[in-house]
Amino acid sequence: MRKIGIVMDSTGYLTKDILQQFQVIVVPLAVTIGAETFPETELSNKQYFEKLNHINSLSTTSQPPVGAFLDAYESLFAQGIEEIISLHLSSAISGTIRSAQMAIDLASNKKIHVFDSGSSALGLGALAWAAAEWAEQGLDSSEILPKLQMLKKETELYFIVNTLENLRRGGRIGGAAALLGTLLQIKPILYFNQQGQIDVFDKVRSRSRAWQRVLEELVRALSSGKRFRICVMHVNVPEEGEELMSELKRRFPEHEICLFEAGAVIATHVGTGAFGLVFHPWPLL
């Protein structure tokens, strides 16, 4: 039996197949739409966008309660898990990690390691996926955590949004940048900087040019000669996501390429129609 349990929050957006195969436990953030609040994992994207059409404001999000983390941790310990690695979105944009840390104080077993991904969406999900694979191989926390730190440094995330207004209104990025994007009709390419904050990587004039700019970064990384895991992600544009994945599979057939859909929390902050790319060397040698 494996010794290490893997927990992540719901902004990692791994598919159900991956979550089940590698026994990853998900603790959901909450999404508030008008007067209703839902755990993100109980709200499909279709439901989210339908409900959003009936309010005159943006949805909002909030971190999981301490009790949700405590329940997840205790359920794993009850199954015989000896240690837990709990991976979460950047502490620079959410209090989720703080809730996870507070749960440790209440847990019956203190062998819980909270890991700050410094990212979100598939930037987080790809790290949790890797940690779960290592746990499946029988590695312990003293082996997995250093590997996660190494992989975190080599993981790149770029996402393209139609506007910065959602991020500005949610307090995740400066208002001046949002205003600039609106005035110039540009397509900002965003990333997480070294402080774990959402920042502007580049600004281009069209959606297609933004994708080509991100591809330039991917080609640069692939020039190392290593095999990569490449994750395409989208927010409510499945056809476009399929097209982008097909393009990548055609151009880079030797690499692992997968498609994921971001859910309501990320949709709240980046808006519908956003898409992006996450990649890192895999397996980590």
N, C-alpha and C positions, 0 to 999 in steps of 0.2 A: 504493500500500500504506500502511496506517495505520502511524504512527510510535510510538504509545504502546500498551503492553501493560497490561492490567488484571488484577491478582491480588487475590483476597480469600480469607479463611479460610472454612471450611465452615459457620460459624454465620450466614452471610448468607442462606441458604435461598432463593435465587432458583431459579426453575424451570429445568429442563433446556433448555426452549425459549429462555429469555432468555440463559442461559449460552452456548448454541451460537450464537444470533443475533449476540451482541455479543462473542463470543470471550473470555469471562471465565474465567480459570484459577482453580481452587479448590484450596487447600491444606488438607487435613483435620486437625482436631483428633482426638484419640484418645478412645475410650470404653472403660472397663474394666467388665465385668460378671462378677462372681465372679473366676474365674481367667483369663478370656479378655479380650484387648484387641483392638479393631478400629479402623481408620480410620473416621471417621464416614461418609464417602462410600461405604463398602462395606457399610454396615449399614442395611437398610431399617427404617422405623419398625415394621413388622409383626414383623420379626426381633428388634428391640430389645425390644419389649414382651413378646414370647414368652419371650425369654431372661431378662428381668427377673422373670418369674413363678417362675423356678426358683432364685432366690437369696433369702436372708433379709435382705439389706441393700440399700442404694441403690447404683446404679452410680456411677462416678467418671469424671472427665474430665481430660485433660492437653493441654498445648499441643503444636503440631507440632514435630518436631525441626528443627534448623537445616538439615540436609541436605534436607529436603522443600522448604523455601523455595529453597535453592540450586538444586535440580533444576528447580523451576518457572521461576526467573529465567533460568537458562542455556538452557532449552528455548525461551524467547521470544527471547532474543538470537540463538540459532541460526537462528531463523526470519526474522531481519532487523529485529526490533523494536529501536528506538533507545533508548527510555526505558521505565521501568515505574513505574506507580503501584500500590502494594500497600496495600490497605485492610483494617483488622482491628478485631476487637472491642476494647472499652475496655481500656486498659492498667491501669485501676484494679481490674479483676476477673480479669485473665489475663496470663500472661507471653508470650502469642502474639506481640505486637509486638516483644518483646525477641529472640525467635528470628528474626524477620524482619530485624531490624537487624543481628544477628550474621552473617546470611547475606550481607549486603552486603559485609562485610569479606573474604569469600572469593570473591565474584563477579568474573568477568572484566571486567565493565562496572559501574562504580559509579553509573551514572545510574538509581538506584532510589529512589523517594520513598515512604517508609512513612507512611501516614496513619492516625491514631487516630480512629476513628469516634465515640469517647466513648459507644458504645452496643453493641448486639448484635442478633441476629436480623434482622428486616427494617429496624431502624434502621441497621444496617450494610449490609444488602442493597440498600436503596433508594439509598444513596450510591454503592455500587459500580455499580449499574445506571445511574445518572446519569453517572458518570465514563466508563463504557463507551460510552454514547451520544455524549458529547462527543468521545471518542477516535475514534469512527466518523465523526464530522463533520469530522475532521482537525485538531482543536485540539491544541496541544502542552501540555506539563506546566506551562509558565508561565501558561497560560490556564486549564487545568483545576483546578489546585490552589487558586487563589483562589476559584473558583466552588464548589469542594467546601467550603471553609471557610464561605462564605455559606450554602450549602444545609444544612450541618450545624447551623447556628444556627437554621434554620427548620424542621428536622425534629423532629417530636414522636412519641414512642413511649409507649404506655400498654398494660400487660398485666395481666390479671386472673387470679389464681391461687386455688386452693381452700385452700391453706395456705402459710405461709411456712417450714414445717419443712424442706423440701428445701434452700432457700437458707441457712437457719441452719446445717444440718449440713454444707453445702458451704463455709461460711465466707464467704458472699457478703452476708449481712445480719445485723444484731445479734440475739442470742438473745432479748433483751427484747421486740422487736417480734414475733418468732415466738410467744412465749408469750402475748402479748396477743391475737394473732389467734386462737390456739387457745381461749383462755378465753371470748372474747366471741362466737365463732362468726361472725366478720365475713368479708367478702370484700375483701381488700386489693387496691388498684389500685397497681401499681408503675410506676416510670419511672426513667430515668437522670438524675441531677442534674448540675449543671454540672461537678462533679469526675469525672464518668464512673462514679459508683457507683450501684448499685441502691438505690433509696430508696422509701419509701411516699408516694405522691401523695395517696391518700385511702383511707378505710375505710368501707365501706357494709355494709348488713345482708343483701343478697341479690345473687345473680348478675345478675339482670335490672336491678337498680338500679345495679350497677357498670357495666353496659353503657350504661345511660342517662347515667350520669355522664361516661363517656368520650365519648359522643356530644355532650354539652354542650361539651366542649373542641373537638371537630371543628367544630361549628356556629360557635363563636367564631372559629376560624381561617378558616373559609370566608366569614365576613362581610367579609373583606378584599376580596372580589370577584375574587380570582385563581383560576385553574384549578389544581386540586390532583391529585396522584397519591396515592391512598389504598390502603393495603395491609392487608388483613385477614389475620391469622395465627392458627393454632390448633395445639394439641398433642394429636393423637389424637382429635379430635372433629370429623371432616369434615362431618357433617350440620349441626352447629351453625355451623361455618364457612360453609357454603353459605347457611344461613338469614341470617346476619349480612351476608354480601355481597349477597344479594338485597334485604335491607332498605335497604342503602346505595344500591344502584343505583336502587331505586324512589324514594328520597328525594332523591338527588343525581345525577340522570342526566347532568348536564353535566360531571362529573368522571370521571377515569380510576380505576377500582376493580378491584382484583385480589385473588385469594385465594392464600395460601401456607401450607404446612405446616412447622412447625418440626421439627427432627430430634432425634437422641438426646442431643446435648450440652445443648441448651436444655431438653429433657424431663427430663434428670437434675436440673437446678437449679430448675425451676418445677413439675414434676410433670405428670402426665397431666390433661387437661381444661382446661388454661390456654388463654387466647386473648387477642388484643390487636389493637391498631390502630396503624399508623404512617402519617403523612401529612406531605406538604410541598408547597409550590407547584411546579408543573411544567407547562410548561418554566419554568426560572428566567429571569426577564426582568431 
